Amino acid sequence: MKEKFTKFLVLLFSLATLTTYAQQKKITGTVTSKADGTPLPAVTVTVKGSSLGTQTDGDGKFSISVPENATLSFSYIGFKAKEVSVGASQTINVSLDADERLLNEVVVTALGIQRDAKALGYSAPQLKGEELTKSREANVINSLAGKVAGVRVSSQSGTLGGSSKIIIRGESGLGGSSQPLFVIDGMPIDNGAQQISTVAGAVPQGSAGADFGNRVGDINPEDIETMTVLKGAAATALYGARAKSGAIVISTKKGVKGNASVTFNSSVRMDDILKMPEFQNEYAQGVQGTYNIASTNGWGPKISDVQDKTFPNFLAQDVHLKAYDNNIKDFFQTGKTYINSLAFSGGNETGDYRFSYANISQTGIIPNQKYSKNNITLNAGKTIGKDFNIRTILNYANSGGDGRPVQSSNNPNVIMPLIYGVPRTVDMELLRNNSINPETGQQITLTPARNGNNPFWVIDNNNFSNDLNRFYGNAILSYKILNWLTVANNLGLDYYNEFRQGNTRNGTIGALTGNFFTANIFNRSFNNDFIATADTKITNDLSLKVIGGANVFENYYQRNQSDAQTLTVDQLYNFSNAATVTTTNTSNKWRMVGLYGDIGLSYKDYLFLNVTGRNDWSSTLPAENRSYFYPSVSSSFVFTELMPSNKWLNYGKLRASWANVGSGTDPYQLAFVYGPQSTAFAQYGYGSQFPFNGLLAFSIPSVIPNFNLKPQNQITTEIGADLRFLNNRVKLDVTYYNSKTDDQIIALTLPQSTGFTSKKMNAGSVTNKGFEVALGLVPVKTNRFDWNFDLNFSQNKQTTQLPSEVTAYTLQSGWSGLIVKTRSNESFGIFGSAWERDPNGNIVIDPATGLRKTKLDQRLGSINPDWMLGINNSINFKSFNLSFLIDVRQGGVVYSNTASSLRTSGLAKETLANRGNIFIDKGVVLQGTEYVPNTVPVQSMQDFWGQFSTTNTEANIFDASYVKLREVKFSYKIPSSILGKSAKFMKELEIGVEGRNLWIISDHVPHVDPEVNFFGPGSAADGIEFNSAPSTRSFGFNLRVKI
Amino acid sequence: MKKRLIYAFCGVLTCAITLQSCEKFLDINKNPNAAENVDPKLLFSYASTSYINLRSSGDLYIPMALGGQSITTGGNNPTGWGIPSEEQYQFSTFSYGNTWRAYYTSVGANLKQAISLAESATPKNNNAAAQCKVLLALVVYEATTVYGDVPFTEAWNTGISYPKFDAQQTVLNGSIALIDEALAQFDDASALKISDYDMFFKGDLAKWKRLAKSVKLRTLMTMVDKDPTKATQIGQMVTEGGLVSSAADNFKVGYQAVTGKKNPKFAINEQYNGGRNFFFGSKYVVDFMRNLSDPRLPKFFTKPVEATDYFGIEPGADGDDKHDVRISNTLQAADAPEVIFTYQEELFYEAEIYTRGLGVGADLTKASTLYKKAVEESCKFNGVDGTTASTFANGLPNLSTVPAPMALINMHHWVDKMDRGLDAFTQWRRSGPEGQEIPNLSLPIGAPAGKLFRRYEYPTTNEISSNPNAPKELVKYNEKMWFDL
């Protein structure tokens, strides 16, 4: 049955029927690694005592004619050599043992070129697939957190299927986010996080709204064989402009020779809110101590003081006030995640296949939030004849979610303030059961007017959803023309169509007449690489490898969006049911052509030198500036090869590299154009749509274009060492790098009195310098017990240089004076209004009010951590494995709007202090020219906490440091002795428990998870929380079966 | 055979790559979604719409009307605007920022570019440039009366990244200069002008010229208390005439009773408050009108059925749904126009000029006629029938019989502008030195101790933080500006 299925699959995808070759005196076979069964390419196969010899091909296969009774010798770097006598059999399959003395890693580098790790002149850590699925995540980016030195991951929000940002060695760009290039099996794939704004929610400054995820989230983590993080320009030089912020190179799993296998994995997990705000439970809603049903706060009377009275509740019933201590907790539910995957794989001498299906289904902690993702992947390869290889990798992904929480502001559906703003006296169950009036069908609001949407009305009725269909895949043809010359072509396509919709039902306060929008987003990228590789030995000791290639890339993006206003029939989201529909469309296309080369020399397997060069031509730059060339050189030296063998230092390598990389800009940044306008803004989202009074309208651009843009330029130097001691029981890898990106293509923020918001120009530089240390220890290793301890540390110092006339550069405008910007000699930081201080640092108080004075536009801290640390422990005892990952961030600041809202509204626990007492804030007042201690009390604590509103940024700035228990996994591989008879067909059975983000061991931000990144992956800004959907912790079970 | 295949394979690929990498392949950087050339009228329509939206929206109308106390929130009334709010001087930084953004970018910069396009066209479109200049002069006047010292001489210049802030006097004189330029540029002989895309006057140049002069007169009137030398020019202008001279000259744009095109004042009540008006009548307005049995009362306000008469409330006090009036939904109808300059306003200025003898001999009789005519026009403008309007206006006291004629004119002038947030606020600020303004406003209930609202603060995000030439000291909302004595 299995055989039939195998053949069916292979036939299905148009690969020739599997056949084997047999010849007299000809021996064929496959060389594999004993540890994991993967085929080993380039293994030297010689006939002992003769000059006959060959090498295994890319799939570990070899074929050699031998005399009778010969002995074959197999040798390969990093493995112990093995000799096998040729008997009667014409097939000899050999598995080689790893030689622990030597580093045996083969690393997948740029363009999918597999290279021996010791030959690399730069840091390129590689993660195995199982590392990424230890504690499964829908978005594979999140699985990188804490695992690789120099890599920082942050989620936009706790939205299911939400987006995550990944920064390698610090943000290098002033002009937008520095996201690395993602490459799967040689095909660069799109990792966009498309933002759209809608008519009803039109806000003049950055708005993220609902988080619809970033496109790398579409990948199935179970398909990943290895993931290499190419951090520096030397590593990514061959990818050119698109990889200036690093590259994540993924190789997907392939079928291996031997019996077909079926792997099934199932995980079930429970999610709940990671960090619940702390609420006060003593005061009701109101103003300055007086109850008011129209307030969503905690500034009313003390509940225990008014038990002799009754007050109207939101149902207009007169009730005695009572605090519902857990009402907010009661709003949330336990989210559930089901992750199931099934993979069939197999292969023989000439072909292999792997077919997988994976499904993730999630429900959120906010009711009615759902996310699901389906992945189907086929990876099949075939060798035709001796020298022709074809491999096709086809991926289909469907993902989508319902009930995506709306974040940010200026939209009646922004959910978190509605939930957290529910007064202490409101019974959440009563609110849940009374969101709609059964007689009238109208909403029962929490308060009578404009801010009073019942959160259950919003989540029950106003659905923000998306549905995405994506296909990406590539075909790789390679042909070995001569023994030393191979040509290959890799043609890939990545295509997706996302449909988004956001409904706001009639009767929602803020949109009482109802509205909805739909957006169709289409993206297509096409990539072709043609590569010729020449590999030859110049002398016995000196080898030369030359790679030459050409790349053509095109990306096309299109979005059609329609916003419908004023719906007639309730809950009918059809354009014909709307009084007006505003339709907008946009598109862009850009292309890039590149020619590149790589010359590699290796001397005696211990000295390596690589020189690369690439020239790109970009459509987005002016014709005279569109061509740009950049070189790189890297070298490594395995000095232990020259030392006598010793116990202490068994392996040592030094590496150094220098690289230059250029990059272009976005399309259509050069010409001054007039854009047709669909609306003219008016506050509260109800501006005018065009045609207005029968007239159309156009506007000048908000950015002054630049006709003379040139490519930006990055230069990186990197040195490092890789040392292994005590027979690999201690591994130490250290790296120092210095990367400077000059001539940045930026949109320099202009004061709006210029008539524009910014101008495009080449200016400024960002330097990132840092250390990375990866330390691996094996403190205990016995036959039954071993303990692996891995630690990765990174420290990055970022500095900006701006032209002298530019005092500051705005990376992202926020709200209420909050800006992420940078100045010369500083890192990216949060700026905003701050408490005024005297020369001694005391807060200055206004003697008229007793309240603090405010100063505008002050730097409030860096958005970057000082350092990061990941501590990974893996303990094996017999068939048990326990592993856990602790993730530490030290330094930097975050801004929390949720903390601000909870404090200004008097709902946070800390607002209980001093209520009803005379409170004199600690600070000074200016008397004449002297500062003297303040003696003026504040009028009320409501006034005092009112200062913590968004109009004072500093009040809501916190230290972003944290220590988190990121992942825990405990698993048990059931030994074959227990499986008994089942062991015959069951190759592997593993059960386990796993958890993610289980515990914030330490942090400094009240009420919210310090790991926040409201602006998402598209922005260089970080460290902002703005009504963000809360993050979750999850815990569950896993079952893995391989047959 | 194999070799040939290889050669063919390589050849095809090489050709494909070579061909593709030719320049044409990369010449695709032309934006398919925007135009490289447009008629200036298309920028004018966007600027006009953005301008009226700003004036009638939550960024300017609501804060200015509440801060200026010409309307009130209704305090803790459940369907009132709610407190604390702008009435308690809690101004949103959005209001500061969006107002600035509109004046300088969506409105100002588009007008500036439209002027440039009109003047560089062949043949030159002088009238279009002049029309844009008059509107720009209004924008400049408003920007400075909202924020005080603002960039003007170096604003809207792509060669200057960090415009300096000009003194208010310079800005107001600059606004006047723009009008003078426009008046000299209007060319009746030319058929080239913005006509179909002119939402105000449909290209009627005579009206544009009268409006330009009246706007100039208003600017001079705003300056004259601080700079008495302006009196001469004021005198010349009223003597020469050519000012707004009938209701047909009113400078306004109608909204449409169509979703997405409704007056924002109406839309906010419709979308957030079930159609019920958020705002209550201010006692300063309503008490004055009630004492006169003003026929505009039912036009301005909706009286509760239970109420015996029209009663306003003190700003910040709780509105009583059975007693206190709300702003009328007829006044703030879906298709109500945004009004920028009216005939009655012109008459109030002229009445003031003759009362005070600004550049002309003081003439209370003439002033009486003018102020009564102004009130009559205001009544008619607000839907009162001609006879009632005339009877009411003529029944008002002659200025010679009242102890403080200027106070009476100022009060009527302010009441007429009750629904025009910023305009009423500016009229109040120029009506007398601090503490003697008309009406004599008190601090709203719940407002922080200190002085009354006087201006918007500068917006940090939009200007201060990115302009090294901007003032770094916080200028508070209750600090007076140059023209405000």
Interface residues (C-beta under 8 A of the other chain):
Chain A: V199 P204 Q205 V287 N292 I293 A294 T447 P448 A449 R450 N451 Y479 I481 V487 N489 I509 G510 A511 L512 T513 F530 A550 V552 Q565 T566 A578 A579 T580 T582 N585 T586 S587 N588 K589 W590 R591 V593 L595 W617 S618 S619 T620 A623 R626 P667 Y668 L670 A671 F672 V673 Y674 G675 P676 Q677 T679 A680 F681 A682 Q683 Y684 G685 Y686 G687 S688 Q689 F690 F692 N693 L695 L696 A697 F698 S699 I700 P701 S702 I704 L748 T749 L750 P751 Q752 S753 T754 G755 F756 T757 K759 E805 T807 A808 T810 S813 G814 W815 S816 G817 L818 I819 K821 F831 G832 S833 A848 T849 T854 K855 L856 D857 T950 T951
Chain B: I6 F9 C10 L13 I17 Q20 S21 E23 F25 L26 D27 I28 N29 K30 N31 P32 N33 A34 A35 E36 N37 V38 L42 L43 S45 Y46 T49 S50 N53 L54 S56 S57 G58 D59 I62 N76 N77 P78 T79 G80 W81 G82 I83 P84 S92 T93 F94 S95 G97 N98 W100 R101 A102 Y104 T105 S106 G108 A109 N110 K112 Q113 V150 P151 E154 A155 W156 N157 T158 I160 S161 Y162 P163 D196 Y197 M199 V253 G254 Y255 Q256 V258 T259 G260 K261 K262 P264 A267 I268 E270 Q271 Y272 N273 G274 G275 F278 P448 A449 G450 T460 T461 N462 E463 I464 S465 S466 N467 P468 A470 K472 L474
